[in-house]
Amino acid sequence: MTYDRLVCANCAAPVNEGRCPVCRANRERLQQENPFAALTPMTLIALLVVLIAAVALLAHQTA
C-alpha cells in the first residue's frame, strides 16, 4: 500500500506532505517498514512492462 493516499487523523492532511509531527513520524515509520511504499501503481506497471519486454526479447534471441 502506498502512503500517498493516507490522511492524518491529527491534522487531516495527506501523510506524505508531513505537515505535523504525527504525519512526519508516520511517514518515516512507513518508509522504514517498506522501502517500496513510495512506488506508485503506475511505476509498478511500467516496471512490469519492461520486465515482460526483456523476457520476450530474450526468448526471441534464443529461438
N, C-alpha and C positions, 0 to 999 in steps of 0.2 A: 504494500500500500504506500502510495506517495503521500507525503505530509503537506503538499501544497494545497490540499483541499480541506485540511483540518482547521477548525475555528477554535480560538482560545476561549475558554469559559470565563476567564478573568477580564479580558478587555474586548471580547467579541471581534477581534481582528484575525486575519489569517495567521496561522502559526509561523509560516515561512517568512513573514515580514519581521517577526521578532520585536514587536512594539513594546512589550512589557517584560519584566523579569521572568514571569511564568512562561511566556512564549519562547523566550531565548533558552530557558532551561529545557523545555520540552523539545525544541528544535535540536539542541545539542545532544540530548538523550537519544532521539530518533536517529540522528546521523551516526552515533557511536554504535547503536544496536545493529543497524543495517546500512552499510555503505552504499547500497543500491537504491535506497529510499528516494534519492533525488532524481532518479531516472523517470522520465515521463513515459506514458504509454507509447507515444509516437517514436521516442528514441528506441524503445524495445522493439517496435515493429520494424524500424529501419535496420537495427542490428540483425533481426531475423531474416530480412530480405537479403542482406549482404551475406549471411551465412548460407542461405539457400543458393544464391548465385555462385558462391565459391564451391559448394558441393557439386552443382551442376557443371561448372567449368572443369572441375577435376574429373568428373565422370566422363565428360566429353573427350578430354585429353587421353584418357586411358583406353577408350574404345577404338 
